[in-house]
Amino acid sequence: MNLLDQPIGVIARDLPGASRIFHHYQLDFCCNGQRLLGEVLAEQGIVPALVVAGLETLLAQHDQAKSWTNEPISTLIGHILDRYHAVHREQLTELLRLARRVELVHGDKAECPHGLADHLDAMRQELESHMQKEEQILFPMLRRHLADQARGPITIMRLEHDEHDEALARMVRLARDLELPPGACNTWRALYAGLTEFKDDLLQHIHLENNLLFDQDYLSNSNKHQEVQHG
């Protein structure tokens, strides 16, 4: 299999650990998951051998790793709720507290991430609204294997994922590319470390939904499996 000819989202979905490599090279596998890896690398000016070598190492370990592709839809949704929805709520509460503290104490410094706290608050509200739509409307539909009826909500969730991706990019810009100034205090360091973790988690969350949970093949296979169980 030539990895360069595979969609980047499919690689991230099917190969555990691939997302970490893509994060390292800042490759978007969430909202542009259908693009071929080779095209993305060429556009970013990244030497393909560097990325492919890491992916091939993961392929060798693939048999020992867990892939969500073969998991029941209810298990995948449960994982998303526990690993991402609950965690994002905790992350943003703490990040907002840290950001406001940094802006209050270090507002006179040129490196201070002015506006970051307000942006995080807006992100928190938007993400909370998004997650509630999934928890109250979309996920119950998918658990009942109503994939056809869920097409509309899925389209809306994908559009909102694009907006989250743009909000993340603005967050990083406001935080000056997450580069700490010399002599940054512990609160500032904790803030930027938390922002990095949140960014990686949210990208992985979006990827798991866009490229697996919302994938029509996955939903179709889940429906067939349900029919066999009740046949």
VEXSE-167015 format. One record per residue: z, x, y of N, C-alpha, C, O in turn. Coordinates in steps of 0.05 Angstrom, whole numbers, plus 5000, padded with zeros to 4 digits. Layout:
N
n.w n.u n.v ca.w ca.u ca.v c.w c.u c.v o.w o.u o.v
Z X Y Z X Y Z X Y Z X Y
...
***
This chain:
231
n.w n.u n.v ca.w ca.u ca.v c.w c.u c.v o.w o.u o.v
5000 5017 4976 5000 5000 5000 5000 5018 5025 5017 5035 5028
4981 5012 5043 4979 5027 5068 4997 5012 5088 4989 4991 5098
5019 5024 5095 5038 5011 5113 5026 5006 5140 5033 4986 5153
5008 5023 5149 4996 5020 5176 4979 4995 5178 4973 4985 5200
4970 4985 5155 4953 4961 5155 4969 4935 5150 4958 4914 5146
4996 4937 5150 5013 4914 5146 5025 4904 5172 5030 4920 5190
5028 4878 5175 5041 4867 5199 5069 4878 5202 5084 4879 5182
5077 4886 5226 5103 4899 5230 5126 4880 5224 5146 4889 5214
5122 4854 5229 5143 4835 5223 5148 4831 5193 5170 4827 5184
5126 4833 5178 5128 4830 5149 5143 4854 5137 5159 4852 5119
5137 4878 5148 5151 4902 5138 5181 4900 5144 5197 4905 5127
5187 4892 5169 5216 4889 5176 5230 4868 5160 5253 4870 5154
5215 4847 5152 5226 4825 5136 5231 4833 5107 5252 4828 5096
5212 4847 5096 5212 4852 5067 5225 4878 5059 5232 4883 5036
5228 4896 5078 5238 4923 5072 5265 4927 5086 5265 4934 5109
5287 4924 5072 5313 4928 5084 5316 4955 5096 5310 4975 5083
5325 4956 5121 5328 4982 5135 5305 4988 5154 5308 5005 5171
5282 4975 5150 5259 4981 5167 5264 4974 5196 5255 4987 5214
5280 4953 5200 5285 4944 5227 5300 4966 5243 5296 4969 5267
5317 4982 5230 5331 5003 5243 5311 5024 5253 5314 5035 5275
5291 5030 5237 5271 5050 5245 5255 5039 5269 5250 5053 5288
5248 5014 5268 5233 5002 5290 5249 5001 5315 5239 5005 5337
5275 4995 5313 5293 4996 5336 5293 5024 5348 5292 5027 5372
5294 5044 5331 5296 5072 5340 5272 5079 5358 5274 5092 5378
5248 5070 5349 5224 5076 5364 5217 5054 5385 5195 5054 5397
5235 5034 5388 5231 5013 5407 5205 4997 5402 5190 4991 5420
5201 4991 5376 5177 4976 5368 5185 4946 5365 5204 4940 5351
5170 4929 5378 5176 4900 5378 5165 4888 5352 5141 4884 5349
5183 4881 5334 5175 4868 5309 5184 4839 5309 5181 4825 5288
5195 4829 5331 5205 4802 5332 5184 4782 5342 5173 4767 5326
5178 4784 5367 5159 4765 5379 5130 4773 5374 5112 4756 5377
5125 4798 5367 5098 4807 5360 5096 4816 5331 5082 4835 5324
5110 4801 5314 5112 4809 5286 5086 4808 5270 5085 4820 5249
5066 4794 5280 5041 4792 5265 5022 4815 5270 5001 4818 5256
5028 4832 5289 5010 4855 5295 5013 4877 5274 5035 4881 5263
4992 4890 5268 4992 4912 5248 5008 4936 5258 5006 4942 5282
5023 4948 5240 5039 4971 5248 5022 4993 5261 5030 5005 5281
4999 4999 5250 4982 5020 5261 4973 5014 5289 4972 5033 5306
4967 4989 5295 4959 4981 5323 4983 4985 5342 4979 4995 5364
5007 4977 5333 5030 4979 5351 5036 5009 5357 5042 5016 5380
5035 5026 5336 5040 5054 5340 5020 5067 5358 5027 5083 5376
4994 5060 5355 4973 5071 5372 4977 5063 5401 4974 5079 5419
4985 5038 5405 4989 5028 5432 5013 5043 5446 5012 5048 5470
5034 5049 5430 5057 5062 5441 5054 5093 5441 5072 5107 5452
5033 5103 5429 5029 5132 5429 5048 5147 5411 5055 5170 5416
5056 5134 5389 5075 5146 5370 5060 5157 5346 5042 5143 5335
5067 5181 5337 5054 5193 5314 5060 5176 5289 5084 5174 5282
5040 5165 5276 5045 5147 5253 5062 5160 5231 5078 5148 5218
5057 5186 5226 5070 5200 5204 5101 5199 5207 5115 5198 5187
5111 5199 5231 5139 5199 5236 5152 5173 5226 5173 5173 5214
5138 5151 5232 5149 5125 5225 5144 5120 5195 5162 5110 5181
5120 5126 5185 5114 5121 5157 5132 5136 5138 5140 5126 5117
5139 5161 5146 5156 5177 5128 5183 5163 5124 5194 5162 5102
5194 5152 5146 5220 5138 5143 5217 5113 5127 5235 5106 5111
5195 5098 5131 5191 5074 5116 5187 5079 5086 5196 5064 5069
5173 5101 5080 5168 5108 5052 5194 5115 5038 5198 5110 5014
5212 5128 5052 5239 5134 5041 5253 5108 5034 5266 5106 5014
5251 5088 5052 5264 5062 5047 5251 5048 5023 5265 5035 5007
5225 5051 5020 5211 5038 4998 5222 5049 4971 5224 5034 4952
5228 5075 4971 5238 5087 4946 5266 5075 4939 5274 5075 4916
5280 5066 4960 5306 5055 4955 5306 5024 4954 5327 5012 4950
5283 5013 4956 5280 4984 4959 5292 4968 4935 5304 4947 4939
5289 4979 4911 5299 4965 4887 5329 4962 4887 5341 4944 4874
5343 4979 4903 5372 4979 4903 5382 4962 4927 5406 4958 4931
5364 4953 4944 5372 4939 4968 5367 4909 4964 5352 4901 4947
5381 4893 4980 5379 4864 4979 5358 4854 4999 5358 4862 5022
5340 4837 4990 5320 4825 5007 5326 4796 5010 5332 4782 4990
5324 4786 5034 5330 4757 5038 5306 4740 5030 5309 4715 5029
5283 4752 5024 5259 4736 5018 5264 4717 4995 5253 4694 4995
5279 4726 4975 5282 4709 4951 5308 4693 4951 5314 4680 4931
5321 4693 4973 5346 4677 4975 5340 4648 4982 5321 4642 4997
5357 4629 4972 5353 4601 4980 5357 4598 5010 5371 4613 5023
5344 4577 5020 5345 4573 5049 5373 4568 5059 5380 4576 5081
5389 4554 5043 5417 4549 5052 5433 4575 5054 5450 4577 5071
5427 4594 5036 5441 4620 5037 5433 4635 5062 5450 4647 5075
5407 4635 5068 5398 4649 5091 5409 4637 5117 5418 4652 5135
5409 4611 5119 5421 4598 5143 5450 4604 5145 5460 4610 5167
5465 4604 5123 5493 4611 5124 5498 4639 5134 5516 4644 5149
5480 4657 5126 5482 4685 5135 5477 4687 5165 5491 4701 5179
5457 4673 5175 5450 4673 5203 5474 4662 5220 5480 4673 5240
5486 4641 5210 5508 4629 5225 5532 4648 5226 5544 4651 5247
5538 4660 5203 5562 4678 5202 5557 4705 5216 5574 4715 5231
5534 4716 5210 5529 4744 5219 5519 4745 5248 5524 4765 5262
5505 4724 5257 5494 4726 5284 5505 4705 5303 5514 4712 5325
5505 4680 5297 5515 4660 5316 5544 4665 5323 5550 4666 5347
5561 4667 5304 5589 4672 5309 5594 4698 5324 5610 4700 5342
5579 4719 5316 5582 4746 5327 5572 4746 5356 5585 4759 5373
5550 4734 5362 5539 4733 5389 5559 4721 5409 5562 4730 5431
5572 4700 5400 5592 4686 5417 5615 4706 5424 5623 4707 5447
5624 4721 5405 5645 4740 5410 5635 4763 5427 5648 4772 5446
5611 4773 5421 5599 4795 5436 5596 4789 5466 5605 4804 5483
5585 4766 5472 5579 4760 5500 5604 4754 5516 5605 4760 5539
5624 4743 5503 5649 4739 5517 5661 4765 5526 5670 4768 5548
5662 4785 5507 5673 4811 5514 5655 4827 5533 5665 4840 5551
5629 4825 5529 5610 4840 5547 5612 4830 5575 5611 4846 5594
5615 4804 5578 5617 4793 5605 5643 4802 5619 5643 4809 5642
5665 4803 5604 5690 4813 5614 5687 4843 5623 5696 4850 5645
5675 4859 5606 5672 4887 5612 5653 4892 5637 5659 4908 5654
5631 4876 5637 5612 4879 5659 5625 4872 5686 5621 4886 5706
5640 4851 5687 5653 4843 5712 5673 4865 5720 5676 4870 5744
5687 4876 5701 5706 4897 5708 5693 4922 5719 5702 4933 5739
5671 4930 5707 5656 4954 5716 5645 4949 5744 5647 4966 5762
5634 4925 5749 5623 4919 5776 5645 4917 5797 5641 4924 5820
5668 4908 5789 5690 4906 5808 5701 4933 5816 5707 4939 5839
5705 4950 5796 5718 4976 5800 5698 4997 5811 5706 5014 5827
5673 4996 5802 5654 5017 5808 5631 5007 5826 5609 5019 5826
5635 4985 5840 5614 4973 5856 5603 4991 5878 5581 4987 5887
5619 5011 5886 5610 5029 5907 5593 5052 5897 5582 5068 5913
5589 5054 5871 5573 5075 5860 5544 5067 5857 5538 5044 5850
5526 5086 5862 5497 5080 5860 5489 5072 5832 5470 5056 5828
5503 5083 5812 5495 5078 5784 5506 5051 5773 5500 5044 5751
5523 5037 5789 5535 5013 5780 5514 4992 5773 5495 4988 5788
5517 4979 5750 5497 4959 5741 5501 4932 5756 5509 4912 5744
5495 4932 5782 5499 4908 5798 5481 4885 5787 5458 4889 5781
5493 4862 5785 5479 4838 5775 5479 4835 5745 5471 4814 5735
5490 4855 5731 5490 4853 5701 5508 4831 5692 5501 4816 5673
5532 4828 5704 5551 4807 5695 5539 4779 5698 5541 4763 5680
5526 4774 5721 5514 4748 5725 5491 4743 5705 5488 4721 5695
5476 4764 5699 5454 4761 5680 5466 4755 5652 5455 4739 5638
5487 4769 5644 5499 4764 5618 5510 4736 5616 5509 4724 5595
5521 4726 5638 5531 4699 5638 5508 4679 5634 5511 4659 5620
5486 4684 5647 5463 4667 5643 5452 4668 5615 5445 4648 5603
5452 4692 5604 5443 4696 5576 5462 4681 5557 5453 4669 5538
5488 4683 5563 5507 4669 5545 5502 4639 5545 5503 4627 5524
5497 4627 5568 5492 4599 5570 5466 4591 5555 5465 4571 5541
5445 4607 5560 5420 4601 5547 5421 4604 5517 5411 4588 5502
5435 4625 5508 5437 4630 5479 5455 4609 5466 5449 4601 5443
5476 4601 5479 5493 4580 5468 5478 4554 5465 5480 4541 5444
5462 4547 5485 5446 4523 5483 5426 4525 5459 5423 4506 5444
5414 4548 5457 5394 4553 5435 5407 4550 5408 5397 4537 5390
5430 4563 5405 5444 4563 5379 5453 4535 5371 5453 4528 5348
5462 4520 5391 5471 4493 5386 5448 4475 5376 5451 4458 5359
5424 4479 5388 5401 4464 5378 5395 4471 5349 5388 4453 5333
5397 4496 5342 5393 4504 5314 5414 4492 5296 5408 4481 5275
5439 4494 5304 5461 4485 5288 5462 4455 5284 5469 4445 5263
5454 4440 5305 5457 4411 5304 5431 4396 5296 5432 4374 5286
5408 4410 5300 5383 4396 5295 5366 4410 5274 5360 4399 5253
5358 4435 5280 5339 4449 5263 5350 4456 5236 5338 4450 5215
5373 4470 5235 5383 4479 5210 5389 4456 5190 5383 4459 5166
5401 4434 5199 5405 4412 5181 5378 4401 5169 5377 4394 5146
5357 4401 5185 5331 4393 5176 5321 4412 5154 5311 4403 5134
5323 4438 5159 5313 4457 5140 5330 4457 5114 5319 4460 5092
5356 4452 5117 5372 4451 5093 5365 4426 5076 5369 4426 5051
5354 4406 5089 5345 4382 5075 5316 4384 5066 5304 4366 5056
5304 4408 5071 5277 4414 5064 5257 4396 5077 5237 4387 5064
5262 4391 5103 5243 4374 5119 5226 4392 5136 5226 4390 5160
5212 4410 5123 5196 4431 5137 5175 4419 5156 5171 4428 5178
5161 4398 5146 5140 4386 5163 5151 4374 5188 5140 4377 5210
5174 4360 5186 5186 4348 5209 5198 4369 5228 5203 4364 5252
5203 4393 5217 5216 4414 5233 5196 4431 5249 5204 4448 5264
5171 4425 5246 5151 4442 5260 5154 4442 5290 5152 4463 5303
5160 4419 5302 5164 4417 5331 5188 4433 5340 5185 4450 5358
5211 4429 5328 5234 4445 5336 5230 4475 5331 5240 4491 5347
5216 4482 5310 5211 4511 5305 5194 4523 5328 5200 4545 5337
5174 4508 5337 5158 4517 5359 5174 4522 5384 5171 4542 5398
5193 4504 5390 5210 4507 5413 5228 4531 5409 5232 4547 5428
5239 4535 5386 5257 4558 5381 5242 4584 5384 5253 4604 5395
5217 4585 5375 5201 4610 5378 5197 4616 5408 5199 4639 5416
5191 4595 5424 5187 4600 5452 5213 4610 5465 5212 4627 5483
5235 4599 5457 5260 4608 5468 5267 4636 5459 5280 4651 5474
5258 4643 5435 5262 4671 5426 5247 4690 5445 5257 4712 5451
5223 4683 5453 5208 4699 5472 5224 4703 5498 5225 4724 5510
5237 4681 5507 5253 4683 5531 5277 4701 5527 5285 4716 5545
5290 4700 5503 5312 4717 5498 5303 4747 5498 5318 4764 5508
5280 4752 5488 5269 4779 5487 5265 4789 5516 5272 4812 5521
5255 4772 5533 5251 4780 5561 5279 4784 5575 5282 4802 5591
5298 4767 5568 5325 4770 5579 5338 4797 5571 5352 4809 5586
5333 4804 5546 5343 4830 5536 5331 4853 5552 5345 4872 5559
5305 4852 5556 5292 4873 5571 5303 4875 5600 5307 4897 5610
5309 4853 5612 5321 4853 5639 5350 4864 5638 5358 4878 5656
5364 4857 5617 5391 4867 5613 5391 4898 5612 5408 4911 5625
5372 4909 5597 5371 4938 5595 5363 4950 5622 5374 4971 5629
5345 4937 5637 5338 4948 5663 5362 4948 5682 5366 4968 5696
5377 4926 5682 5400 4925 5699 5421 4945 5692 5436 4955 5709
5423 4952 5666 5441 4973 5657 5429 5000 5658 5439 5019 5646
5407 5003 5673 5395 5029 5678 5388 5043 5651 5395 5066 5647
5375 5028 5634 5366 5037 5608 5389 5047 5590 5386 5063 5572
5413 5036 5596 5437 5041 5580 5445 5071 5581 5457 5081 5562
5438 5084 5602 5445 5112 5606 5470 5114 5623 5470 5105 5646
5491 5125 5612 5517 5127 5626 5515 5149 5647 5503 5170 5643
5528 5144 5670 5529 5165 5691 5550 5186 5683 5568 5180 5667
5548 5210 5694 5568 5230 5688 5596 5220 5695 5601 5208 5716
5615 5225 5677 5643 5217 5682 5649 5188 5680 5669 5178 5691
5632 5173 5666 5636 5144 5664 5662 5139 5650 5670 5153 5631
5677 5118 5659 5703 5111 5648 5699 5098 5621 5677 5092 5612
5722 5094 5607 5721 5083 5580 5710 5054 5580 5697 5046 5562
5716 5039 5601 5706 5011 5603 5676 5011 5605 5663 4995 5592
5665 5029 5621 5636 5031 5624 5623 5039 5598 5603 5029 5590
5636 5058 5584 5625 5067 5558 5626 5045 5538 5607 5041 5522
5648 5030 5537 5650 5008 5519 5629 4986 5525 5618 4974 5506
5624 4982 5550 5604 4962 5558 5577 4970 5548 5563 4953 5536
5568 4994 5553 5541 5002 5545 5539 5004 5514 5517 4998 5504
5560 5012 5501 5559 5013 5471 5557 4984 5461 5542 4979 5442
5571 4965 5473 5570 4937 5465 5543 4925 5471 5533 4909 5456
5531 4932 5494 5504 4923 5501 5483 4932 5480 5466 4917 5472
5486 4957 5472 5467 4968 5452 5470 4953 5425 5450 4945 5413
5495 4948 5417 5500 4933 5392 5489 4904 5394 5476 4894 5376
5494 4891 5417 5485 4864 5421 5455 4862 5420 5443 4845 5408
5442 4881 5434 5412 4881 5434 5401 4884 5406 5383 4869 5399
5412 4903 5391 5402 4907 5364 5407 4883 5346 5390 4875 5330
5430 4870 5349 5437 4847 5333 5419 4823 5340 5409 4809 5323
5415 4819 5366 5398 4796 5374 5369 4799 5365 5356 4780 5357
5359 4824 5367 5332 4829 5358 5329 4824 5328 5310 4812 5318
5349 4833 5313 5349 4828 5284 5351 4799 5278 5338 4789 5259
5367 4784 5293 5371 4756 5290 5344 4741 5295 5336 4725 5278
5331 4748 5317 5305 4736 5323 5285 4742 5301 5269 4724 5293
5284 4767 5292 5266 4775 5271 5270 4759 5246 5250 4749 5234
5295 4755 5238 5301 4741 5213 5291 4712 5214 5283 4701 5194
5293 4700 5237 5285 4673 5240 5254 4671 5243 5241 4656 5229
5243 4686 5262 5214 4685 5267 5198 4692 5242 5178 4678 5236
5205 4713 5229 5188 4724 5208 5197 4717 5179 5184 4725 5160
5219 4702 5177 5226 4693 5150 5233 4663 5150 5219 4647 5138
5255 4656 5164 5264 4628 5163 5243 4608 5172 5240 4586 5161
5228 4616 5193 5208 4598 5204 5180 4602 5191 5161 4588 5198
5178 4620 5172 5152 4626 5159 5145 4603 5141 5161 4595 5124
5121 4593 5143 5112 4570 5128 5111 4575 5098 5117 4557 5082
5104 4600 5090 5104 4606 5061 5132 4605 5050 5137 4595 5028
5151 4616 5065 5179 4616 5056 5189 4587 5054 5202 4580 5034
5184 4571 5074 5193 4543 5074 5179 4528 5051 5192 4511 5038
5154 4533 5046 5140 4520 5025 5151 4527 4998 5155 4510 4980
5157 4553 4994 5168 4562 4969 5196 4550 4964 5203 4543 4942
5211 4548 4986 5238 4536 4984 5236 4507 4976 5252 4497 4960
5216 4493 4987 5212 4465 4980 5205 4462 4951 5214 4444 4937
5187 4479 4941 5178 4478 4913 5202 4484 4894 5205 4471 4874
5219 4503 4902 5242 4509 4886 5261 4485 4885 5273 4480 4864
5264 4471 4907 5281 4448 4908 5270 4426 4890 5285 4412 4876
5243 4423 4890 5231 4402 4874 5235 4408 4844 5239 4390 4828
5233 4434 4837 5236 4441 4809 5265 4435 4800 5269 4426 4778
5284 4441 4817 5312 4437 4811 5318 4407 4806 5334 4400 4789
5304 4390 4821 5309 4361 4819 5288 4347 4803 5287 4322 4802
5270 4363 4790 5248 4350 4776 5256 4339 4748 5240 4328 4734
***
